[in-house]
Amino acid sequence: MKILVIGGTVFLGRAIVDEALRRGHEVTVFNRGQSGPALAGVETVRGDREDDGALAALVEGRSWDGVVDTCGFEPLTVAKSVRALAGRAGAYAFVSSFHAYADWPALGVDESMPRHACAVDASPGDVPYNALKAGCERVVEEGFPGGVLIVNPGIIVGPGENVGRLPWWLETIARGGRVLAPGSPHRSLQLVDARDIAAFLLDRLADGGVGRYLTTGVRGNTTMGELLAACVEATGSDAELVWADEQFLQDQGVSPWTELPLWAPDIPEFAGTWTASSAKALAAGMRCRPIAETVADTWQALRNGGCPAPKYLQGETPVGLDKDKHDTVLTAWDARGLTHAVDARG
């Protein structure tokens, strides 16, 4: 196939390009050149998708079997690429997010559940940030005359992760010593490797598939304990995991999800974080590799310089617990344990 990737240099976008090249597809990437270097084996067209002139230059004399939009965040911006590519591509695959669903993460979601209300002409500030993805989806669904494929990834991990959730754990554990771990090691997670999403998306394009798919891992495909143990194994570290009570961590001002990545406390607001249904994608052929393989490959990529350097960010929020704060909280947890021991002895 001839494939256009909007973006294509960072994490999932890069995984899609790499997989497309591995399969022998002809790939064009369109981006500003700010997030990564030009890629070998692809046609690179530089430009800003908000610039009508750049989009006109992109499509002049070109057409594709499919376009993969990996970096659409605002409806009005996505609308520009949809208009420019109408009639130039057989299908438009838009990479969205679980965040498009109004009930997540409080509830587990599937493809039938309601999305956020967001008009196709909404701008940042008109609606909550998460709702913008839903607006982008509607732009593609309403405005592209060919086939439309929408994938809604869950929590993505793997080599090249730029948010830094798994890389932060790997780097922290690699340093060794005692490492705070949140809550119970038996808490189920539901993670997916970017490379598995890339393979599934390209399979669907090759098959002419359209529609909507939640692309996440199998429910309970790992636990927090198994994930962190895999980090210990991959790094060869002597780290000791110290499992601290969730309420204690919150009382100490530790922020769930960001300061201790992937920690979704056992509270109503996070109840559906790890219970989304991937049944439709799995039935359509999505395959998910073992999480231990993902962890090992991510560590290897980090050692080879294949992941962005810290500090990691989720939006504008730093990802990962500051070492000084980590050590302060760990000391407080130890003191709590000593106090309980003294109380028990009377």
Phi, psi and omega per residue, in radians:
M1 nan 2.748 2.936
K2 -1.734 2.136 -3.015
I3 -2.215 2.351 2.988
L4 -1.811 2.242 3.061
V5 -1.993 2.101 3.044
I6 -1.519 2.010 -2.955
G7 1.790 -2.141 2.960
G8 1.606 0.077 -3.124
T9 -1.953 -0.198 -3.023
V10 -2.173 2.295 2.972
F11 0.778 -1.899 -3.061
L12 -1.096 -0.724 3.103
G13 -1.040 -0.733 3.105
R14 -1.161 -0.677 3.111
A15 -1.086 -0.646 3.120
I16 -1.168 -0.777 3.116
V17 -1.085 -0.817 -3.126
D18 -1.044 -0.756 -3.131
E19 -1.195 -0.676 3.115
A20 -1.103 -0.735 3.094
L21 -1.138 -0.706 3.136
R22 -1.042 -0.575 -3.133
R23 -1.469 -0.071 3.111
G24 1.535 0.267 3.114
H25 -1.338 2.769 3.067
E26 -1.645 2.076 -2.951
V27 -2.060 2.308 2.941
T28 -1.987 2.358 3.032
V29 -2.022 2.463 3.127
F30 -2.168 2.028 -3.122
N31 -2.825 3.058 -3.095
R32 -1.486 -0.188 -3.119
G33 1.354 0.348 -3.080
Q34 -1.730 -0.321 -3.041
S35 -1.799 -0.135 -3.135
G36 -3.128 2.872 -3.119
P37 -1.286 2.892 3.028
A38 -1.049 2.541 -3.059
L39 -1.757 2.421 3.087
A40 -1.211 2.474 3.041
G41 1.543 0.033 3.139
V42 -2.185 2.776 2.941
E43 -1.487 2.138 -3.130
T44 -1.854 2.180 3.057
V45 -2.045 2.088 -3.125
R46 -1.520 2.420 3.085
G47 2.947 2.827 3.115
D48 -1.746 2.209 -3.092
R49 -1.165 -0.224 3.054
E50 -1.452 -0.122 -3.082
D51 -1.722 1.946 -3.129
D52 -1.028 -0.626 3.127
G53 -1.141 -0.706 3.117
A54 -1.154 -0.668 3.104
L55 -1.170 -0.689 3.111
A56 -1.094 -0.719 3.118
A57 -1.154 -0.627 3.130
L58 -1.065 -0.805 -3.002
V59 -1.509 -0.220 -3.103
E60 -1.033 2.025 3.094
G61 1.282 0.167 -3.102
R62 -2.142 2.657 2.958
S63 -2.621 2.785 -3.076
W64 -2.423 2.738 3.024
D65 -1.264 -0.571 3.137
G66 -2.721 2.624 3.028
V67 -2.033 2.431 3.094
V68 -2.069 2.026 -3.096
D69 -1.758 1.835 -3.072
T70 -1.753 -0.049 -3.002
C71 -2.444 0.676 3.073
G72 -1.606 2.059 -3.073
F73 -2.131 -0.300 -3.119
E74 -2.271 2.307 -3.053
P75 -0.962 -0.775 -3.090
L76 -1.131 -0.578 3.104
T77 -1.262 -0.753 3.111
V78 -1.100 -0.636 3.135
A79 -1.024 -0.617 3.126
K80 -1.096 -0.803 -3.128
S81 -1.220 -0.605 3.102
V82 -1.087 -0.795 3.135
R83 -1.126 -0.742 -3.090
A84 -1.161 -0.578 -3.039
L85 -1.655 -0.121 3.092
A86 -1.020 2.188 -3.103
G87 1.463 -0.085 -3.139
R88 -1.874 -0.133 -3.122
A89 -2.517 2.553 -3.124
G90 -1.307 -0.521 -3.114
A91 -2.571 2.657 3.116
Y92 -2.117 1.969 3.098
A93 -1.748 2.095 -3.116
F94 -1.925 2.203 3.100
V95 -1.556 1.915 -3.119
S96 -1.812 -2.363 -3.043
S97 -2.918 2.768 2.938
F98 -0.977 -0.482 -3.072
H99 -1.102 -0.257 3.087
A100 -1.197 -0.330 -3.091
Y101 -1.551 2.278 -3.009
A102 -1.139 -0.507 -3.003
D103 -1.638 -0.135 -3.101
W104 -1.579 2.413 0.208
P105 -1.712 0.151 3.137
A106 -1.150 -0.575 3.116
L107 -2.181 2.617 2.950
G108 -1.199 2.500 -3.037
V109 -2.090 2.813 2.912
D110 -2.419 -3.110 -3.005
E111 -1.119 -0.345 -3.072
S112 -1.505 -0.161 -3.000
M113 -1.415 2.727 -3.015
P114 -1.183 2.510 3.033
R115 -1.644 2.875 3.064
H116 -1.027 2.572 2.992
A117 -1.292 2.146 3.124
C118 -2.785 2.122 -3.131
A119 -1.263 2.767 -3.110
V120 -1.263 -0.204 3.095
D121 -1.956 0.338 -3.121
A122 -1.230 2.569 3.066
S123 -2.050 2.803 3.040
P124 -0.960 2.357 -3.062
G125 1.769 -0.437 3.093
D126 -1.322 -0.589 -3.083
V127 -2.447 2.864 3.024
P128 -0.997 2.628 -3.051
Y129 -0.931 -0.770 -3.092
N130 -1.078 -0.505 -3.102
A131 -1.212 -0.382 -3.089
L132 -1.066 -0.594 3.114
K133 -1.079 -0.679 3.105
A134 -1.113 -0.695 3.083
G135 -1.108 -0.694 3.091
C136 -1.071 -0.751 3.114
E137 -1.013 -0.774 -3.111
R138 -1.132 -0.631 3.083
V139 -1.022 -0.813 -3.120
V140 -1.176 -0.791 -3.111
E141 -1.074 -0.696 -3.063
E142 -1.524 -0.431 -2.951
G143 -1.891 -0.216 -3.095
F144 -1.757 2.168 -3.015
P145 -1.363 -0.285 3.119
G146 -1.564 -2.743 3.109
G147 -1.280 2.537 3.137
V148 -2.121 2.186 3.080
L149 -2.060 2.161 3.105
I150 -2.083 2.195 3.041
V151 -1.972 2.350 3.122
N152 -1.971 1.601 3.132
P153 -1.209 2.635 2.964
G154 -1.537 -2.352 -3.127
I155 -1.507 1.977 -3.023
I156 -1.678 2.358 3.030
V157 -2.271 3.074 3.089
G158 2.284 3.039 -3.140
P159 -0.976 2.366 3.130
G160 1.532 0.095 -3.107
E161 -1.011 2.189 -3.083
N162 -1.733 -0.293 3.043
V163 -1.238 -0.697 2.985
G164 1.715 0.258 -3.108
R165 -1.129 -1.043 3.110
L166 -1.197 -0.729 3.089
P167 -1.003 -0.640 3.128
W168 -1.115 -0.768 3.110
W169 -1.081 -0.763 -3.136
L170 -1.075 -0.796 -3.111
E171 -1.186 -0.672 3.133
T172 -1.159 -0.798 -3.127
I173 -1.197 -0.613 -3.137
A174 -1.076 -0.479 3.130
R175 -1.241 -0.299 3.085
G176 1.426 -3.061 -3.115
G177 1.415 -2.865 -3.085
R178 -1.544 2.275 -3.050
V179 -2.181 2.175 3.078
L180 -1.084 2.353 3.043
A181 -2.250 2.466 -2.974
P182 -1.570 2.237 2.951
G183 1.220 -2.294 -3.063
S184 -1.775 2.402 3.052
P185 -1.169 -0.232 -3.102
H186 -1.581 -0.003 3.138
R187 -1.114 2.139 -3.123
S188 -1.232 2.520 3.028
L189 -2.108 3.062 3.125
Q190 -2.624 1.561 -3.037
L191 -1.947 2.764 3.118
V192 -2.419 2.455 3.130
D193 -1.419 2.347 3.136
A194 -0.973 -0.613 -3.112
R195 -1.163 -0.521 3.113
D196 -1.302 -0.617 3.028
I197 -1.135 -0.763 -3.137
A198 -1.011 -0.799 -3.126
A199 -1.117 -0.748 -3.131
F200 -1.131 -0.795 -3.122
L201 -1.041 -0.774 3.141
L202 -1.210 -0.589 3.025
D203 -1.036 -0.786 -3.108
R204 -1.145 -0.719 3.091
L205 -1.088 -0.747 -3.121
A206 -1.106 -0.583 -3.126
D207 -1.516 0.023 -3.093
G208 1.278 0.298 -3.062
G209 -1.242 2.437 3.034
V210 -2.194 3.095 3.106
G211 1.994 -2.818 -3.034
R212 -2.244 2.375 -3.124
Y213 -2.436 2.268 2.922
L214 -1.390 2.056 -3.066
T215 -1.922 1.591 3.084
T216 -2.440 3.120 -3.113
G217 -1.315 3.029 3.028
V218 -1.163 2.439 3.109
R219 -0.963 2.320 3.100
G220 1.207 0.476 -3.114
N221 -1.240 -0.144 2.964
T222 -2.815 3.025 3.009
T223 -2.106 2.915 3.095
M224 -1.070 -0.675 3.125
G225 -1.130 -0.756 3.131
E226 -1.152 -0.683 3.140
L227 -1.095 -0.846 -3.101
L228 -1.241 -0.564 3.044
A229 -1.125 -0.642 3.081
A230 -1.143 -0.590 3.067
C231 -1.147 -0.719 3.090
V232 -1.073 -0.793 -3.120
E233 -1.116 -0.806 -3.073
A234 -1.129 -0.677 -3.080
T235 -1.491 -0.261 -3.063
G236 1.196 0.464 -3.033
S237 -1.420 2.788 3.012
D238 -1.730 0.341 -3.065
A239 -1.032 2.479 3.037
E240 -1.916 2.102 3.133
L241 -1.420 2.216 -3.138
V242 -1.928 1.862 -3.046
W243 -1.478 1.939 -3.072
A244 -1.805 2.552 -3.136
D245 -1.044 2.410 -3.085
E246 -1.087 -0.751 -3.125
Q247 -1.139 -0.682 3.077
F248 -1.025 -0.808 -3.124
L249 -1.056 -0.745 3.121
Q250 -1.174 -0.654 3.098
D251 -1.116 -0.482 3.122
Q252 -1.478 0.039 3.104
G253 1.419 0.358 3.086
V254 -1.448 2.177 -3.083
S255 -1.432 2.164 3.026
P256 -1.035 2.668 2.981
W257 1.339 -0.773 -3.072
T258 -1.716 -0.898 -3.099
E259 -1.301 -0.651 2.953
L260 -2.025 1.612 -2.988
P261 -0.971 2.489 3.112
L262 1.265 0.105 3.085
W263 -1.508 1.910 3.039
A264 -1.937 1.778 -3.044
P265 -1.051 2.796 3.130
D266 -1.390 1.204 3.118
I267 -2.359 2.764 -3.029
P268 -0.961 -0.631 -3.081
E269 -1.096 -0.414 -3.096
F270 -1.978 0.187 -2.943
A271 -1.060 -0.534 -3.087
G272 -1.774 0.186 -3.042
T273 -0.940 -0.766 -3.006
W274 -1.969 0.491 -3.080
T275 -2.229 0.364 3.098
A276 -1.176 2.721 3.132
S277 -1.649 2.110 3.019
S278 -1.790 0.287 -2.997
A279 -1.060 -0.736 -3.084
K280 -1.123 -0.798 3.134
A281 -1.151 -0.701 3.136
L282 -1.117 -0.699 3.113
A283 -1.155 -0.479 3.139
A284 -1.527 0.063 3.021
G285 1.949 0.072 3.119
M286 -1.163 2.348 3.136
R287 -2.086 2.374 -3.082
C288 -2.072 2.157 -3.123
R289 -1.327 2.821 3.098
P290 -1.070 2.482 -3.115
I291 -1.099 -0.582 3.118
A292 -1.058 -0.617 3.084
E293 -1.151 -0.751 3.108
T294 -1.057 -0.778 -3.133
V295 -1.069 -0.832 -3.120
A296 -1.086 -0.731 -3.125
D297 -1.213 -0.606 3.108
T298 -1.170 -0.707 3.100
W299 -1.111 -0.723 3.121
Q300 -1.095 -0.707 3.112
A301 -1.128 -0.683 3.088
L302 -1.084 -0.769 -3.134
R303 -1.137 -0.506 -3.133
N304 -1.593 0.102 -3.124
G305 1.337 0.373 -3.064
G306 -1.618 0.176 3.064
C307 -2.224 2.610 3.126
P308 -1.024 2.568 3.127
A309 -1.330 2.590 3.041
P310 -1.032 2.737 0.224
K311 -1.527 2.445 3.108
Y312 -1.419 2.637 -3.109
L313 -2.374 2.472 2.889
Q314 -1.929 1.762 -2.929
G315 1.180 -2.072 3.083
E316 -1.857 0.079 -3.094
T317 -1.645 2.181 3.090
P318 -1.061 2.489 3.100
V319 -1.820 2.226 3.101
G320 1.911 2.491 -3.109
L321 -1.395 2.197 3.054
D322 -0.947 2.415 -3.047
K323 -1.040 -0.717 3.135
D324 -1.096 -0.751 3.114
K325 -1.165 -0.723 3.099
H326 -0.958 -0.843 -3.084
D327 -1.194 -0.607 3.098
T328 -1.136 -0.783 3.136
V329 -1.162 -0.693 3.122
L330 -1.100 -0.727 3.093
T331 -1.086 -0.725 3.108
A332 -1.121 -0.650 3.106
W333 -1.157 -0.741 3.096
D334 -1.068 -0.756 -3.135
A335 -1.115 -0.644 3.104
R336 -1.089 -0.729 3.127
G337 -1.150 -0.682 3.117
L338 -1.140 -0.710 3.126
T339 -1.077 -0.765 3.126
H340 -1.110 -0.659 3.137
A341 -1.118 -0.743 3.106
V342 -1.103 -0.740 3.131
D343 -1.077 -0.682 -3.101
A344 -1.182 -0.550 3.127
R345 -1.423 -0.193 -3.131
G346 1.400 nan nan
